């Protein structure tokens, strides 16, 4: 009885969903101070990748989030994965099976669409000061205002205000041109793209790209070509990842 009671206090933490009609064990790589064994719960040809975890709200600590990502990235080496949002815990194994059954058609359709596709992250940063210097040389009005301010001929207040407005507009326009070019150049080597909010003043692009496995080398080569052709831009390229930005299953679950 004690063993049964202990087991009853455990829920099933779900990392992702895969297409598999066979039991799978991925080893002790799951969430927990001692990484929990990760295995599958099946419904027909769909399986949820799970580990045992305490019932209740799971804190999104660094270790827990990294474990969640580690499991998804391990599983994706052999399977197409539909990642679950962090913190999804079911009370019982039967609840996981019922969940798979209730949304079987939707999961199956999305798995078909995501088959053999990977996500890559691309962040593009620029040297803002170098870009401003180039704008000052290229734009006659901005160049004139800069010289006027430097010479300090009369009041420079309105000149500075106008200079600031023109620089901001020119930076925005140049950033948009760069971003448009990058998306256009990567269009034929990716399946889909998603732009996320840039972080900080130096970042002009924070994007995710969905790429077919057989196009991975072409996508990689195109990103390198883009990086080599823009000396004022820095390309930070990561992946492959599970399709976090394109599939993220969120559930509104009753607190256990």
LINGIKA-V243085 format. One record per backbone hydrogen bond with DSSP energy under -0.5 kcal/mol. NH is the residue of the N-H (numbers start at 0). CO is the residue of the C=O. If there is no record, write none. Layout:
((NH:CO) (NH:CO))
//
This chain:
((4:0) (5:1) (6:2) (7:3) (8:4) (8:5) (9:6) (10:52) (11:89) (12:10) (12:50) (13:87) (14:12) (14:48) (15:48) (16:81) (17:46) (19:17) (19:44) (25:37) (26:37) (28:26) (28:35) (29:35) (34:32) (35:30) (37:26) (38:49) (39:23) (40:47) (42:45) (45:42) (46:17) (47:40) (48:15) (49:38) (49:47) (50:12) (52:10) (54:8) (60:58) (64:60) (65:61) (66:62) (67:63) (68:64) (69:65) (70:66) (71:67) (72:68) (73:69) (74:70) (75:71) (76:73) (77:74) (78:74) (81:16) (82:80) (83:14) (84:248) (87:84) (88:86) (89:11) (95:91) (96:92) (97:93) (98:94) (99:95) (100:96) (101:97) (102:98) (103:100) (106:102) (107:103) (108:104) (109:105) (110:106) (111:107) (112:108) (113:109) (114:110) (114:111) (116:113) (117:210) (118:240) (119:208) (120:237) (121:206) (122:235) (123:204) (124:233) (125:201) (126:231) (127:125) (130:126) (131:127) (132:128) (133:129) (134:130) (135:131) (136:132) (137:133) (138:134) (139:137) (142:138) (143:139) (144:140) (145:141) (146:142) (147:143) (148:144) (149:145) (150:146) (151:147) (152:147) (153:151) (159:155) (160:156) (161:157) (162:158) (163:159) (164:160) (165:161) (166:162) (167:163) (168:164) (169:165) (170:166) (171:167) (172:168) (173:169) (174:170) (175:171) (176:172) (177:173) (178:174) (179:175) (180:176) (181:177) (182:178) (183:179) (184:180) (185:181) (186:182) (186:183) (188:185) (189:186) (190:209) (191:209) (193:207) (195:193) (195:205) (199:197) (203:123) (204:123) (205:195) (206:121) (207:193) (208:119) (209:191) (210:117) (210:208) (212:115) (214:211) (215:212) (218:214) (219:215) (220:216) (221:217) (222:218) (223:219) (224:220) (225:221) (226:222) (227:223) (228:224) (229:226) (232:229) (233:124) (235:122) (235:233) (236:234) (237:120) (239:118) (240:118) (243:241) (245:242) (246:242) (248:82) (249:247) (252:250))
//
